[in-house]
Amino acid sequence: MAQCDENFLPLYKDFTEAELELASQYIQMEAYESAVDSSPYFLAYNLERFLGGDQNLPFQLLLQGLWYDAPRSYFDPVYMDNFFFEARSALNNAPSEELAALHALVAFAYIQNENNESAHQHIAKSLALGPATVIVTGYQSAVTECLEDSASIYCEPTTLSPMK
């Protein structure tokens, strides 16, 4: 994710004038200063929460961080706590046709955080939702294999990135 060279503001969307004013206030706050070395996706997440915009965007930003910036997301406990918090909301508000994919994505995140019990619960929910697209079915199979064999190539944080 691109960032401003001067203040590291993540450039994840076209900001309105009002949002830019709020962002300029936010980057002066201690919360921003303490997180500036984190993943730019985490900075974007926190900024979007501060701006109070699109309710789905914070989860999407954290999810993209798992795909594009795995080392600074999967291995950051604060990042992952926020991811799982937002995932619960996303799962509660998602249309039914997206639930199988979301549960599988969350299962993989739990595997990366060494919480196989929660991973098993989410992949079971994903599979129980019935037939899925070819892509989701492949993802479910890879997550299941990773749960069965932690040495599997599918267990690498970036292996199951849809952006790879």
C-alpha positions as CSV (number, residue, x, y, z in Angstrom):
1,M,0.0,0.0,0.0
2,A,1.3,3.4,-1.0
3,Q,2.1,5.8,1.8
4,C,2.9,9.5,2.0
5,D,6.6,10.0,2.2
6,E,6.3,12.8,4.7
7,N,3.9,11.5,7.3
8,F,3.4,7.8,6.3
9,L,-0.4,8.4,5.8
10,P,-1.6,5.2,4.0
11,L,-3.1,6.1,0.6
12,Y,-5.9,3.5,0.4
13,K,-8.7,5.6,-1.1
14,D,-9.5,9.0,-2.5
15,F,-10.1,11.1,0.6
16,T,-12.7,13.9,0.6
17,E,-11.7,17.3,1.9
18,A,-13.4,16.6,5.2
19,E,-11.6,13.3,5.6
20,L,-8.3,15.0,4.8
21,E,-8.9,17.5,7.6
22,L,-9.7,14.7,10.0
23,A,-6.7,12.7,8.8
24,S,-4.4,15.6,9.5
25,Q,-5.7,15.7,13.0
26,Y,-5.4,12.0,13.4
27,I,-1.7,11.8,12.3
28,Q,-0.9,14.3,15.1
29,M,-2.3,11.9,17.8
30,E,-0.3,9.6,19.9
31,A,-2.2,6.6,18.6
32,Y,-0.9,7.3,15.1
33,E,2.6,8.0,16.2
34,S,2.8,4.8,18.2
35,A,1.6,2.7,15.2
36,V,3.5,4.3,12.4
37,D,6.0,1.4,12.2
38,S,3.2,-1.1,11.9
39,S,1.8,-2.5,8.6
40,P,0.4,0.3,6.4
41,Y,-2.8,-1.8,6.4
42,F,-3.0,-1.5,10.1
43,L,-2.5,2.3,9.9
44,A,-5.2,2.5,7.2
45,Y,-7.5,0.4,9.4
46,N,-7.0,2.7,12.4
47,L,-7.5,5.8,10.2
48,E,-10.7,4.4,8.7
49,R,-12.0,3.6,12.1
50,F,-11.2,7.2,13.2
51,L,-12.9,8.6,10.1
52,G,-16.0,6.5,10.7
53,G,-16.6,5.8,7.0
54,D,-17.7,2.6,5.3
55,Q,-18.4,-0.1,7.9
56,N,-17.0,-2.9,5.7
57,L,-13.7,-1.2,4.9
58,P,-11.9,-1.7,8.2
59,F,-12.2,-5.5,7.8
60,Q,-11.2,-5.4,4.2
61,L,-8.1,-3.4,5.0
62,L,-7.0,-5.9,7.6
63,L,-7.7,-8.8,5.3
64,Q,-5.6,-7.2,2.6
65,G,-2.8,-6.8,5.1
66,L,-2.8,-10.5,5.6
67,W,-2.5,-11.0,1.9
68,Y,0.0,-8.2,1.0
69,D,2.0,-7.8,4.2
70,A,1.9,-11.1,6.0
71,P,5.0,-10.7,8.1
72,R,3.8,-7.5,9.7
73,S,0.2,-8.7,10.1
74,Y,0.0,-12.3,11.0
75,F,2.8,-12.0,13.6
76,D,1.5,-8.8,15.2
77,P,-0.8,-9.7,18.1
78,V,-2.5,-6.4,18.1
79,Y,-3.2,-6.6,14.4
80,M,-4.6,-10.0,14.7
81,D,-6.8,-9.1,17.7
82,N,-8.3,-6.4,15.6
83,F,-8.6,-8.7,12.6
84,F,-10.6,-11.3,14.7
85,F,-12.8,-8.5,16.2
86,E,-13.6,-7.2,12.7
87,A,-14.1,-10.8,11.3
88,R,-16.8,-11.4,13.9
89,S,-18.7,-8.3,12.6
90,A,-18.1,-9.3,9.0
91,L,-19.4,-12.8,9.6
92,N,-22.5,-11.4,11.3
93,N,-23.2,-8.9,8.5
94,A,-22.1,-10.8,5.4
95,P,-24.6,-12.0,2.8
96,S,-25.1,-15.8,2.9
97,E,-23.3,-16.3,-0.4
98,E,-20.1,-14.9,1.2
99,L,-20.1,-16.9,4.4
100,A,-18.3,-20.0,3.2
101,A,-15.4,-18.0,1.9
102,L,-15.3,-15.8,5.0
103,H,-15.3,-18.7,7.4
104,A,-12.5,-20.4,5.4
105,L,-10.4,-17.1,5.5
106,V,-10.9,-16.8,9.2
107,A,-10.0,-20.4,9.7
108,F,-6.7,-19.9,8.0
109,A,-6.0,-16.8,10.1
110,Y,-6.6,-18.9,13.2
111,I,-4.1,-21.5,11.9
112,Q,-1.5,-18.8,11.5
113,N,-2.2,-17.8,15.1
114,E,-1.8,-21.3,16.3
115,N,-5.5,-21.6,17.4
116,N,-6.4,-24.8,15.7
117,E,-9.6,-25.3,17.7
118,S,-11.1,-22.1,16.4
119,A,-9.7,-22.9,12.9
120,H,-11.5,-26.3,13.0
121,Q,-14.7,-24.6,14.0
122,H,-14.6,-22.1,11.2
123,I,-13.6,-24.5,8.5
124,A,-16.4,-26.8,9.7
125,K,-18.9,-23.9,9.4
126,S,-17.5,-23.1,5.9
127,L,-17.9,-26.7,4.7
128,A,-21.3,-27.0,6.3
129,L,-22.7,-24.2,4.2
130,G,-22.9,-26.5,1.2
131,P,-21.5,-26.3,-2.3
132,A,-19.2,-23.4,-2.9
133,T,-17.5,-22.0,-6.0
134,V,-14.4,-23.8,-7.3
135,I,-12.1,-21.2,-5.8
136,V,-13.7,-21.4,-2.3
137,T,-13.7,-25.2,-2.5
138,G,-10.0,-25.2,-3.3
139,Y,-9.4,-22.8,-0.5
140,Q,-11.4,-25.0,1.9
141,S,-9.3,-28.0,0.8
142,A,-6.1,-26.2,1.4
143,V,-7.1,-25.0,4.8
144,T,-8.2,-28.5,5.7
145,E,-4.9,-29.9,4.6
146,C,-3.0,-27.4,6.6
147,L,-5.0,-28.3,9.7
148,E,-4.2,-32.0,9.1
149,D,-0.5,-31.4,8.3
150,S,1.2,-28.3,9.7
151,A,4.2,-29.0,7.4
152,S,2.0,-28.6,4.3
153,I,3.0,-26.0,1.8
154,Y,-0.5,-24.6,2.3
155,C,0.4,-23.5,5.8
156,E,2.8,-20.8,4.7
157,P,1.2,-17.4,5.4
158,T,1.4,-16.3,1.8
159,T,0.5,-19.6,0.1
160,L,-3.3,-19.0,0.3
161,S,-3.2,-15.4,-0.6
162,P,-5.7,-14.8,-3.4
163,M,-3.4,-11.9,-4.6
164,K,-0.4,-14.1,-5.1
